Amino acid sequence: MLSDLFREKITSVEELTDVLGGSPGKLAANKVIHHLDTHCKNFLQLSPIVFISTSHQDGTCDVSPRGDHPGFTLVVDDTHLVIPDRPGNKRVDSMRNILVNPQIGLIFLIPGLEETLRINGKAWIIQDKKYLEQLEIRGHIPTLGIGIEIEECFIHCAKALKRSSLWNPTAWPEKEALPSIPKMIADHVKLEDHTPESIKVDLEESYTKRLY
């Protein structure tokens, strides 16, 4: 259902194209490839983080980050990847979605580089030891991985990161101005035995002792 708050909505592709002033240029329209070439593989070797987009069969969506050392994503071949599932909070939102809707979207970033690599395809939750053993860190082999069959790859332009000054430390807020994450969580969960102080201790323990 469309919100009544917004009165002037775009409701067709034709209207959207007209408002934006036409179709994509030749470069944007032809930049998609359907496999990992040498450039994409090199990009993945340097990337320490990916944002994973999934959706449930009912249409609800989720975006979740996955990160580790540069090159943490396993390139199986030109059309397949494996992303390790490291210990988390067991909500497994992305994996729940994958079980009912395999379509997945990925954005890989490299620190300091403003262009990003987008990969779309299909995903499965996997237990294949021959792949998971290659993702061992500090003696820990992931129990599960996200196996991905690539359908398209392309470079996303740098405008969003340029506008945001994401990699420019002089544009970052002062530490004193940053939100208190323990307080945010405490106010959200509203559980008497979970105070900002106790949540801070729990987070620090998780970040120092349960990364792998």
KETI-770607 format. One record per residue: residue in three letters; residue number from 1; z, y, x of N, C-alpha, C in turn. Coordinates in nm, 4 decimals. Atoms other than C-alpha are relative to their C-alpha. Layout:
BEGIN
code_pos_n_w_n_v_n_u_ca_w_ca_v_ca_u_c_w_c_v_c_u
ALA_NUM_Z_Y_X_Z_Y_X_Z_Y_X .
...
This chain:
BEGIN
code_pos_n_w_n_v_n_u_ca_w_ca_v_ca_u_c_w_c_v_c_u
MET_1_0.0000_-0.1194_0.0847_0.0000_0.0000_0.0000_0.0000_0.1249_0.0886 .
LEU_2_0.0075_-0.1221_-0.0785_-0.0950_0.3411_0.1372_0.1113_0.0956_-0.0391 .
SER_3_-0.1097_-0.0927_0.0256_0.1879_0.5887_0.1727_-0.0482_0.1236_-0.0756 .
ASP_4_0.0316_-0.1215_0.0744_0.1884_0.8771_-0.0747_0.0305_0.1252_0.0810 .
LEU_5_-0.0340_-0.1160_-0.0830_0.3209_1.1011_0.2022_-0.1247_0.0628_0.0613 .
PHE_6_0.1213_-0.0477_-0.0649_-0.0236_1.1269_0.3624_-0.1111_0.0143_-0.1045 .
ARG_7_0.0924_-0.0298_0.1094_-0.2761_1.2927_0.1307_-0.1473_-0.0078_0.0410 .
GLU_8_0.1395_-0.0046_-0.0434_-0.5932_1.3155_0.3405_-0.0281_-0.1175_0.0935 .
LYS_9_0.0169_0.1229_-0.0761_-0.6675_0.9605_0.4511_-0.1473_-0.0322_0.0195 .
ILE_10_0.1322_0.0558_-0.0255_-0.9775_0.8163_0.6148_0.0002_-0.1416_-0.0555 .
THR_11_-0.0021_0.1313_0.0662_-1.0740_0.5076_0.4133_-0.1251_-0.0835_0.0244 .
SER_12_0.1194_0.0794_-0.0295_-1.4090_0.3906_0.5538_-0.0450_0.0249_0.1435 .
VAL_13_0.0539_-0.0137_-0.1348_-1.5796_0.3318_0.8873_-0.0995_0.1151_0.0057 .
GLU_14_0.1005_-0.1060_0.0038_-1.8586_0.5674_0.7836_0.0665_0.1380_0.0057 .
GLU_15_-0.0720_-0.1277_0.0003_-1.6131_0.8488_0.7141_0.0635_0.0254_0.1364 .
LEU_16_-0.0610_-0.0131_-0.1319_-1.4326_0.7824_1.0418_-0.1032_0.0424_0.1035 .
THR_17_0.1072_-0.0328_-0.0944_-1.7590_0.7916_1.2389_-0.0469_0.1432_-0.0184 .
ASP_18_0.0463_-0.1349_0.0284_-1.8631_1.1125_1.0668_0.0994_0.1039_0.0508 .
VAL_19_-0.1025_-0.0948_-0.0438_-1.5320_1.2880_1.1396_0.0040_0.0103_0.1516 .
LEU_20_-0.0072_0.0019_-0.1465_-1.5387_1.1836_1.5057_-0.1311_0.0423_0.0660 .
GLY_21_0.1236_-0.0542_-0.0560_-1.8968_1.2978_1.5497_-0.0939_-0.1016_0.0583 .
GLY_22_0.1003_0.0961_-0.0433_-2.0971_0.9809_1.5913_0.0558_-0.1250_0.0636 .
SER_23_-0.0341_0.1284_-0.0593_-2.0961_0.6477_1.7691_0.0371_0.0144_0.1472 .
PRO_24_-0.0325_-0.0060_-0.1427_-1.9704_0.5625_2.1208_-0.1233_0.0237_0.0855 .
GLY_25_0.1096_-0.0167_-0.0946_-2.1830_0.6654_2.4167_-0.0385_-0.1323_0.0634 .
LYS_26_0.0501_0.1238_-0.0591_-2.3798_0.4093_2.6181_0.1032_-0.0683_0.0883 .
LEU_27_-0.0984_0.0589_-0.0907_-2.1022_0.3622_2.8743_0.1077_-0.0743_-0.0763 .
ALA_28_-0.1068_0.0624_0.0794_-1.8305_0.2912_2.6180_-0.0522_-0.1189_-0.0787 .
ALA_29_0.0551_0.1059_0.0842_-2.0596_0.0760_2.4058_-0.0390_-0.1247_0.0786 .
ASN_30_0.0504_0.1125_-0.0792_-2.1680_-0.1465_2.6948_0.0964_-0.0497_0.1070 .
LYS_31_-0.0915_0.0355_-0.1088_-1.8545_-0.1871_2.9074_0.0726_-0.1328_-0.0201 .
VAL_32_-0.0715_0.1243_0.0271_-1.7247_-0.5058_2.7442_-0.0692_-0.1185_0.0667 .
ILE_33_0.0486_0.1279_-0.0510_-1.7620_-0.8350_2.9323_0.0842_-0.1103_-0.0632 .
HIS_34_-0.0638_0.1094_0.0731_-1.6562_-1.1789_2.8125_0.0605_-0.1057_0.0924 .
HIS_35_-0.0613_0.0901_-0.0974_-1.5042_-1.3323_3.1235_0.0670_0.0869_0.1078 .
LEU_36_-0.0620_-0.0704_-0.1124_-1.2990_-1.2390_3.4285_-0.0957_-0.0005_0.1183 .
ASP_37_0.0797_-0.0070_-0.1213_-1.5234_-1.1143_3.7050_0.0917_0.0317_0.1185 .
THR_38_-0.0796_-0.0276_-0.1201_-1.4102_-1.0322_4.0597_0.0872_0.1236_-0.0177 .
HIS_39_-0.0761_-0.1235_0.0212_-1.2992_-0.6839_3.9558_0.1232_-0.0248_-0.0874 .
CYS_40_-0.1126_0.0281_0.0899_-1.0819_-0.8102_3.6695_0.1062_-0.0852_0.0691 .
LYS_41_-0.0949_0.0867_-0.0701_-0.9245_-1.0796_3.8862_0.0803_0.0807_0.1016 .
ASN_42_-0.0699_-0.0850_-0.0957_-0.8391_-0.8225_4.1529_0.1005_0.0898_-0.0716 .
PHE_43_-0.0893_-0.0830_0.0793_-0.6875_-0.5972_3.8853_0.1252_-0.0795_-0.0374 .
LEU_44_-0.1132_0.0832_0.0399_-0.4667_-0.8833_3.7618_0.0903_-0.0334_0.1182 .
GLN_45_-0.0799_0.0289_-0.1193_-0.3543_-0.9611_4.1173_0.0926_0.1158_0.0361 .
LEU_46_-0.0789_-0.1189_-0.0331_-0.2185_-0.6058_4.1447_0.0901_0.0461_-0.1137 .
SER_47_-0.0737_-0.0459_0.1177_-0.0688_-0.5761_3.7965_0.1341_-0.0722_-0.0140 .
PRO_48_-0.1309_0.0601_0.0195_0.3084_-0.6311_3.7524_0.0467_0.0022_-0.1458 .
ILE_49_-0.0455_-0.0097_0.1383_0.3169_-0.5698_3.3770_-0.1173_-0.0041_-0.0968 .
VAL_50_0.0995_0.0054_0.1071_0.1263_-0.6414_3.0566_0.0719_0.0237_-0.1320 .
PHE_51_-0.0493_-0.0169_0.1362_0.1793_-0.5330_2.6981_-0.0809_-0.0914_-0.0910 .
ILE_52_0.0617_0.1021_0.0833_0.1083_-0.8121_2.4487_0.0075_0.0420_-0.1456 .
SER_53_0.0060_-0.0318_0.1423_-0.0056_-0.7352_2.0954_-0.0337_-0.1256_-0.0789 .
THR_54_0.0241_0.1141_0.0877_0.0198_-1.0048_1.8278_0.0229_0.0440_-0.1439 .
SER_55_-0.0265_-0.0303_0.1406_0.0248_-1.0122_1.4502_0.0225_-0.1285_-0.0770 .
HIS_56_-0.0283_0.1127_0.0876_0.1584_-1.2429_1.1823_-0.1156_-0.0169_-0.0969 .
GLN_57_0.1068_0.0206_0.0988_-0.0714_-1.3954_0.9220_0.0136_0.0917_-0.1207 .
ASP_58_-0.0177_-0.0933_0.1107_0.0821_-1.1525_0.6709_-0.0399_0.1430_0.0380 .
GLY_59_0.0471_-0.1308_-0.0433_-0.0493_-0.8588_0.8787_0.1003_0.0816_0.0785 .
THR_60_-0.0986_-0.0740_-0.0790_0.2769_-0.7418_1.0363_-0.0273_-0.0215_0.1483 .
CYS_61_0.0406_0.0000_-0.1408_0.2333_-0.6581_1.4052_0.1188_0.0137_0.0933 .
ASP_62_-0.1035_-0.0097_-0.1022_0.4321_-0.6676_1.7265_-0.0671_0.0287_0.1343 .
VAL_63_0.0439_-0.0222_-0.1385_0.3879_-0.5363_2.0809_0.1195_-0.0250_0.0901 .
SER_64_-0.1099_0.0387_-0.0873_0.5963_-0.6778_2.3628_-0.0437_0.0050_0.1463 .
PRO_65_0.0357_-0.0007_-0.1425_0.6007_-0.6184_2.7419_0.0371_-0.1310_0.0689 .
ARG_66_-0.0332_0.1106_-0.0910_0.5922_-0.8969_3.0009_-0.0217_0.0532_0.1409 .
GLY_67_0.0148_-0.0529_-0.1342_0.6508_-0.8126_3.3648_0.0638_-0.0873_0.1054 .
ASP_68_-0.0536_0.0747_-0.1138_0.7166_-0.9645_3.7065_-0.0660_0.0569_0.1255 .
HIS_69_0.0634_-0.0460_-0.1235_0.5822_-0.9399_4.0615_-0.1502_0.0200_-0.0250 .
PRO_70_0.1453_-0.0172_0.0166_0.2208_-0.8170_4.0978_-0.0724_-0.1345_0.0086 .
GLY_71_0.0729_0.1256_0.0030_-0.0152_-1.1005_4.0113_0.0735_-0.1114_-0.0710 .
PHE_72_-0.0803_0.1028_0.0658_0.2404_-1.2813_3.7940_-0.0782_-0.0776_-0.1063 .
THR_73_0.0839_0.0708_0.0965_-0.0315_-1.3721_3.5429_-0.0895_-0.0984_0.0733 .
LEU_74_0.0796_0.1039_-0.0654_-0.1969_-1.7005_3.6405_-0.1429_0.0012_-0.0521 .
VAL_75_0.1420_0.0109_0.0342_-0.5767_-1.6920_3.6443_-0.0400_-0.1459_0.0176 .
VAL_76_0.0376_0.1419_-0.0051_-0.6800_-2.0486_3.5565_-0.1472_-0.0149_0.0366 .
ASP_77_0.1426_-0.0051_-0.0310_-1.0535_-1.9828_3.5560_-0.0561_0.1305_-0.0569 .
ASP_78_0.0611_-0.1268_0.0412_-1.3008_-1.7162_3.4450_0.0297_0.0390_-0.1445 .
THR_79_-0.0237_-0.0306_0.1410_-1.1965_-1.7401_3.0803_0.1394_-0.0413_-0.0493 .
HIS_80_-0.1334_0.0424_0.0429_-0.8351_-1.8568_3.0813_0.1101_0.0579_0.0899 .
LEU_81_-0.1171_-0.0530_-0.0669_-0.4984_-1.7032_3.1737_0.1246_-0.0713_-0.0503 .
VAL_82_-0.1325_0.0435_0.0466_-0.1347_-1.8120_3.1565_0.1016_0.1071_0.0384 .
ILE_83_-0.1090_-0.0948_-0.0226_0.1499_-1.5636_3.1179_0.1312_-0.0750_-0.0129 .
PRO_84_-0.1259_0.0746_0.0080_0.4922_-1.7111_3.1991_0.0954_0.0607_-0.1020 .
ASP_85_-0.1053_-0.0472_0.0897_0.7695_-1.6886_2.9416_0.1319_-0.0051_0.0765 .
ARG_86_-0.1274_-0.0089_-0.0710_1.0756_-1.5687_3.1335_0.1133_0.0140_-0.1014 .
PRO_87_-0.1125_-0.0077_0.0940_1.4285_-1.5731_2.9788_0.0081_0.1357_-0.0690 .
GLY_88_-0.0139_-0.1217_0.0792_1.4728_-1.3181_2.6994_0.1151_-0.0132_-0.0970 .
ASN_89_-0.1092_0.0021_0.0976_1.6832_-1.2682_2.3895_-0.0207_-0.1036_-0.1099 .
LYS_90_0.0310_0.1091_0.0926_1.5295_-1.5648_2.2012_-0.0474_0.0469_-0.1382 .
ARG_91_0.0637_-0.0430_0.1252_1.3804_-1.3481_1.9244_-0.1413_-0.0581_-0.0107 .
VAL_92_0.1345_0.0577_-0.0128_1.0389_-1.4773_2.0409_-0.0965_0.0506_-0.1076 .
ASP_93_0.0877_-0.0582_0.1017_0.8541_-1.2376_1.8098_-0.1475_-0.0300_0.0276 .
SER_94_0.1406_0.0252_-0.0336_0.5235_-1.2739_1.9967_-0.0367_-0.1458_-0.0251 .
MET_95_0.0310_0.1423_0.0140_0.5418_-1.6523_1.9996_-0.0004_-0.0446_-0.1457 .
ARG_96_0.0020_0.0315_0.1434_0.6287_-1.6736_1.6313_-0.1340_0.0411_-0.0612 .
ASN_97_0.1297_-0.0443_0.0511_0.3162_-1.4728_1.5599_-0.1130_-0.0906_0.0467 .
ILE_98_0.1066_0.0844_-0.0550_0.0989_-1.6840_1.7901_-0.0096_-0.1335_-0.0737 .
LEU_99_0.0007_0.1277_0.0703_0.2029_-1.9966_1.6026_-0.0805_0.0038_-0.1294 .
VAL_100_0.0712_-0.0095_0.1280_0.0426_-1.8669_1.2821_-0.1289_0.0808_0.0097 .
ASN_101_0.1209_-0.0803_-0.0197_-0.2228_-1.6302_1.4209_-0.0260_0.0101_0.1499 .
PRO_102_0.0194_0.0064_-0.1455_-0.3659_-1.6994_1.7681_-0.0623_0.1247_0.0629 .
GLN_103_0.0650_-0.1173_-0.0590_-0.5428_-1.3629_1.8115_0.1015_0.0839_0.0779 .
ILE_104_-0.0912_-0.0731_-0.0880_-0.3897_-1.1620_2.0967_-0.0750_0.1122_0.0709 .
GLY_105_0.0548_-0.1100_-0.0766_-0.4499_-0.8290_2.2668_0.0927_0.0329_0.1165 .
LEU_106_-0.0786_-0.0240_-0.1210_-0.3355_-0.7443_2.6212_-0.0442_0.1308_0.0653 .
ILE_107_0.0294_-0.1156_-0.0840_-0.3122_-0.4224_2.8213_0.0768_-0.0163_0.1306 .
PHE_108_-0.0603_0.0127_-0.1325_-0.2475_-0.4635_3.1956_-0.0002_0.1358_0.0688 .
LEU_109_-0.0128_-0.1249_-0.0748_-0.1235_-0.1708_3.4054_0.0275_-0.0288_0.1467 .
ILE_110_-0.0339_-0.0005_-0.1416_-0.1081_-0.1079_3.7798_0.0687_0.1332_0.0287 .
PRO_111_-0.0684_-0.1265_-0.0283_0.1499_0.1530_3.8927_-0.0869_0.0937_0.0833 .
GLY_112_0.0777_-0.0996_-0.0719_-0.0242_0.4708_4.0019_-0.1451_0.0087_-0.0414 .
LEU_113_0.1380_-0.0010_0.0469_-0.3583_0.3789_3.8437_-0.0007_0.0352_-0.1487 .
GLU_114_-0.0046_-0.0482_0.1382_-0.4365_0.5589_3.5191_-0.0924_-0.0768_-0.0942 .
GLU_115_0.0786_0.0891_0.0848_-0.7082_0.3259_3.3922_0.0757_-0.1314_-0.0196 .
THR_116_-0.0646_0.1270_0.0288_-0.5890_0.0043_3.2304_-0.1053_-0.1055_-0.0325 .
LEU_117_0.0904_0.1106_0.0307_-0.7435_-0.3390_3.1757_0.0405_-0.0611_-0.1333 .
ARG_118_-0.0248_0.0594_0.1305_-0.7709_-0.4608_2.8179_-0.0686_-0.1358_-0.0094 .
ILE_119_0.0534_0.1342_0.0205_-0.8192_-0.8287_2.7378_0.0370_-0.0449_-0.1407 .
ASN_120_-0.0234_0.0543_0.1334_-0.8561_-0.9767_2.3901_-0.0441_-0.1455_-0.0040 .
GLY_121_0.0373_0.1399_0.0101_-0.8690_-1.3414_2.2945_0.0897_-0.0774_-0.0928 .
LYS_122_-0.0847_0.0892_0.0791_-0.6851_-1.6376_2.1488_0.1091_-0.0578_0.0893 .
ALA_123_-0.1156_0.0438_-0.0788_-0.3430_-1.7634_2.2570_0.0651_-0.1239_-0.0600 .
TRP_124_-0.0779_0.1162_0.0393_-0.1357_-2.0787_2.2465_0.1294_-0.0007_0.0802 .
ILE_125_-0.1237_0.0219_-0.0738_0.2220_-2.1581_2.3448_-0.0145_-0.1346_0.0704 .
ILE_126_0.0316_0.1211_-0.0756_0.1888_-2.4140_2.6232_0.1192_-0.0502_0.0810 .
GLN_127_-0.1008_0.0657_-0.0846_0.4039_-2.6596_2.8201_-0.0647_-0.0729_0.1178 .
ASP_128_0.0718_0.0723_-0.1052_0.1411_-2.7758_3.0716_0.0656_0.0220_0.1362 .
LYS_129_-0.0735_-0.0127_-0.1263_0.3376_-2.8456_3.3901_-0.0897_0.0444_0.1153 .
LYS_130_0.0878_-0.0329_-0.1129_0.0330_-2.8110_3.6170_-0.0231_0.1503_0.0111 .
TYR_131_0.0103_-0.1455_-0.0043_0.0171_-2.4435_3.5223_0.1368_0.0658_0.0175 .
LEU_132_-0.1326_-0.0609_-0.0050_0.3854_-2.3652_3.4707_0.0643_-0.0142_0.1381 .
GLU_133_-0.0561_0.0178_-0.1340_0.4784_-2.5072_3.8114_-0.0546_0.1029_0.0986 .
GLN_134_0.0566_-0.1036_-0.0865_0.2487_-2.2491_3.9712_0.0645_0.1367_-0.0245 .
LEU_135_-0.0646_-0.1261_0.0367_0.4595_-1.9771_3.8054_0.1493_-0.0025_0.0337 .
GLU_136_-0.1409_0.0119_-0.0417_0.7879_-2.0835_3.9684_0.0450_0.1241_0.0762 .
ILE_137_-0.0616_-0.1121_-0.0709_1.0129_-1.8001_4.0835_0.1470_-0.0346_0.0257 .
ARG_138_-0.1395_0.0233_-0.0374_1.3420_-1.8436_4.2725_0.0512_-0.1363_-0.0463 .
GLY_139_-0.0379_0.1357_0.0384_1.3429_-2.2126_4.1935_-0.0033_-0.0258_-0.1488 .
HIS_140_0.0038_0.0150_0.1451_1.2951_-2.1540_3.8205_-0.1442_-0.0118_-0.0486 .
ILE_141_0.1310_0.0206_0.0611_0.9893_-2.2979_3.6463_0.0125_0.0370_-0.1472 .
PRO_142_-0.0110_-0.0363_0.1417_0.9246_-2.1383_3.3062_-0.0146_-0.1213_-0.0902 .
THR_143_0.0063_0.1097_0.0961_0.9811_-2.3720_3.0139_-0.1290_0.0052_-0.0800 .
LEU_144_0.1198_-0.0207_0.0808_0.6888_-2.2242_2.8238_-0.0893_0.1057_0.0643 .
GLY_145_0.0917_-0.1056_-0.0397_0.3858_-2.0108_2.8857_-0.0884_0.0369_-0.1172 .
ILE_146_0.1001_-0.0388_0.0989_0.1297_-1.8229_2.6817_-0.1368_-0.0217_0.0630 .
GLY_147_0.1344_0.0283_-0.0490_-0.2122_-1.9728_2.7452_-0.1011_0.0802_-0.0808 .
ILE_148_0.0930_-0.0914_0.0662_-0.4991_-1.7381_2.6664_-0.1441_-0.0356_0.0327 .
GLU_149_0.1447_0.0143_-0.0159_-0.8696_-1.7975_2.6123_-0.0625_0.1375_-0.0222 .
ILE_150_0.0515_-0.1376_0.0018_-1.0516_-1.4726_2.6899_-0.1271_0.0101_-0.0826 .
GLU_151_0.1202_-0.0295_0.0775_-1.3022_-1.3311_2.4439_-0.0685_0.1277_0.0478 .
GLU_152_0.0603_-0.1222_-0.0539_-1.3524_-0.9842_2.5914_0.0956_0.0696_0.0953 .
CYS_153_-0.0743_-0.0786_-0.0986_-1.2399_-0.7673_2.8844_-0.0707_0.1340_0.0164 .
PHE_154_0.0607_-0.1291_-0.0326_-1.2931_-0.4005_2.9512_0.1050_0.0975_0.0515 .
ILE_155_-0.0868_-0.1050_-0.0535_-1.1474_-0.0992_3.1301_0.0192_0.1076_-0.1060 .
HIS_156_-0.0319_-0.1099_0.0914_-0.9702_0.1557_2.9126_0.0148_0.1276_0.0831 .
CYS_157_0.0023_-0.1232_-0.0784_-1.0172_0.5142_3.0280_0.1400_0.0569_0.0211 .
ALA_158_-0.1298_-0.0501_-0.0476_-0.7359_0.7177_3.1859_0.0576_0.1142_-0.0832 .
LYS_159_-0.0425_-0.1212_0.0694_-0.7029_0.9949_2.9268_0.1440_-0.0068_-0.0508 .
ALA_160_-0.1360_0.0112_0.0547_-0.3826_0.8647_2.7641_0.1050_0.0155_0.1094 .
LEU_161_-0.0976_-0.0093_-0.1083_-0.2029_0.8258_3.0967_-0.0035_0.1357_0.0679 .
LYS_162_0.0076_-0.1361_-0.0541_-0.3315_1.1590_3.2201_0.0755_0.0974_-0.0903 .
ARG_163_-0.0693_-0.0897_0.0918_-0.2078_1.3359_2.9075_0.1512_-0.0185_0.0071 .
SER_164_-0.1440_0.0292_-0.0007_0.1300_1.1642_2.9316_0.0659_0.0254_0.1350 .
SER_165_-0.0527_-0.0131_-0.1370_0.1682_1.2167_3.3109_0.0954_-0.1142_0.0326 .
LEU_166_-0.0898_0.1153_-0.0130_0.3173_0.8674_3.3113_0.0431_-0.0273_0.1436 .
TRP_167_-0.0315_0.0349_-0.1385_0.2981_0.8176_3.6885_0.0419_0.1214_0.0828 .
ASN_168_-0.0371_-0.1219_-0.0718_0.3956_1.1752_3.7793_0.1507_0.0231_-0.0094 .
PRO_169_-0.1464_-0.0127_0.0063_0.7687_1.1814_3.8680_0.0478_0.1401_-0.0356 .
THR_170_-0.0440_-0.1359_0.0306_0.7829_1.5597_3.8356_-0.0027_0.0277_-0.1501 .
ALA_171_0.0067_-0.0174_0.1452_0.7028_1.5221_3.4642_0.1047_-0.0841_-0.0729 .
TRP_172_-0.0994_0.0862_0.0639_0.9787_1.2673_3.4011_0.1222_0.0815_-0.0417 .
PRO_173_-0.1220_-0.0708_0.0391_1.2910_1.3815_3.2105_0.1122_-0.0253_0.0998 .
GLU_174_-0.1174_0.0197_-0.0850_1.6132_1.4299_3.4028_0.0809_-0.1197_-0.0507 .
LYS_175_-0.0758_0.1187_0.0399_1.8334_1.1202_3.4044_0.1069_0.0322_-0.1034 .
GLU_176_-0.1056_-0.0388_0.0937_2.1038_1.3105_3.2193_-0.0536_0.0156_-0.1428 .
ALA_177_0.0602_-0.0203_0.1321_1.8593_1.3677_2.9317_-0.0467_-0.1303_-0.0642 .
LEU_178_0.0480_0.1275_0.0530_1.7680_1.0006_2.8905_0.0938_-0.0526_-0.1086 .
PRO_179_-0.0863_0.0566_0.1047_1.8953_0.8218_2.5786_0.0905_-0.1077_0.0564 .
SER_180_-0.0919_0.1076_-0.0371_2.1954_0.5930_2.6137_-0.0408_-0.1249_-0.0767 .
ILE_181_0.0472_0.1218_0.0657_2.0489_0.2504_2.5422_0.1151_-0.0804_-0.0601 .
PRO_182_-0.1125_0.0719_0.0628_2.3900_0.0806_2.4898_0.0452_0.0645_-0.1303 .
LYS_183_-0.0424_-0.0677_0.1233_2.4813_0.3476_2.2333_-0.1030_-0.0173_-0.1106 .
MET_184_0.1045_0.0222_0.0996_2.1460_0.3155_2.0578_0.0134_-0.1381_-0.0628 .
ILE_185_-0.0113_0.1365_0.0509_2.1883_-0.0615_2.0290_0.1246_-0.0144_-0.0868 .
ALA_186_-0.1249_0.0090_0.0771_2.5484_-0.0298_1.9111_-0.0158_0.0643_-0.1368 .
ASP_187_0.0200_-0.0690_0.1274_2.4501_0.2196_1.6415_-0.0971_-0.0764_-0.0900 .
HIS_188_0.0956_0.0760_0.0802_2.1640_-0.0062_1.5306_0.0617_-0.1266_-0.0575 .
VAL_189_-0.0525_0.1289_0.0465_2.3545_-0.3357_1.5084_0.1240_0.0150_-0.0879 .
LYS_190_-0.1200_-0.0278_0.0808_2.6770_-0.1871_1.3649_0.0918_-0.1227_-0.0119 .
LEU_191_-0.0930_0.1125_-0.0061_2.8938_-0.4816_1.4734_0.1269_0.0452_0.0705 .
GLU_192_-0.1263_-0.0520_-0.0526_3.2616_-0.4079_1.5345_0.0290_-0.0462_0.1419 .
ASP_193_-0.0320_0.0539_-0.1327_3.2853_-0.6310_1.8412_-0.1084_0.0302_0.1032 .
HIS_194_0.1044_-0.0394_-0.0944_2.9751_-0.4780_2.0016_0.0005_0.1519_0.0139 .
THR_195_-0.0114_-0.1431_-0.0270_3.0658_-0.1354_2.1354_-0.1016_0.0394_0.1069 .
PRO_196_0.0883_-0.0404_-0.1087_2.8483_0.0744_2.3695_0.0469_-0.0524_0.1353 .
GLU_197_-0.0545_0.0467_-0.1286_3.0818_-0.0263_2.6527_-0.0261_-0.1492_0.0202 .
SER_198_0.0210_0.1445_-0.0140_3.0597_-0.4009_2.5823_-0.1480_-0.0334_0.0130 .
ILE_199_0.1441_0.0232_-0.0092_2.6834_-0.3838_2.5338_-0.0507_0.0356_0.1393 .
LYS_200_0.0400_-0.0377_-0.1352_2.6452_-0.2035_2.8669_0.0325_-0.1114_0.0979 .
VAL_201_-0.0391_0.1113_-0.0880_2.8347_-0.4863_3.0400_-0.0935_-0.1190_-0.0210 .
ASP_202_0.0881_0.1128_0.0300_2.6234_-0.7499_2.8619_-0.1398_0.0217_0.0578 .
LEU_203_0.1333_-0.0297_-0.0532_2.2991_-0.5765_2.9591_-0.0036_-0.0120_0.1512 .
GLU_204_-0.0032_0.0061_-0.1460_2.3990_-0.5407_3.3226_0.0066_-0.1442_0.0489 .
GLU_205_-0.0080_0.1420_-0.0374_2.4921_-0.9096_3.3389_-0.1338_-0.0681_-0.0206 .
SER_206_0.1306_0.0604_0.0291_2.1629_-1.0081_3.1773_-0.1040_0.0410_0.1026 .
TYR_207_0.1018_-0.0510_-0.0926_1.9590_-0.7873_3.4104_0.0223_-0.0496_0.1426 .
THR_208_-0.0288_0.0427_-0.1374_2.1336_-0.9120_3.7259_0.0084_-0.1511_0.0158 .
LYS_209_-0.0242_0.1442_-0.0135_2.1961_-1.2801_3.6459_-0.0955_-0.0873_-0.0809 .
ARG_210_0.0822_0.0830_0.0877_1.9422_-1.3930_3.3861_-0.1447_0.0477_-0.0083 .
LEU_211_0.1410_-0.0405_-0.0015_1.6023_-1.2612_3.4915_-0.0926_-0.1211_0.0043 .
TYR_212_0.0830_0.1201_-0.0134_1.4724_-1.6138_3.5691_0.0766_-0.1232_-0.0444 .
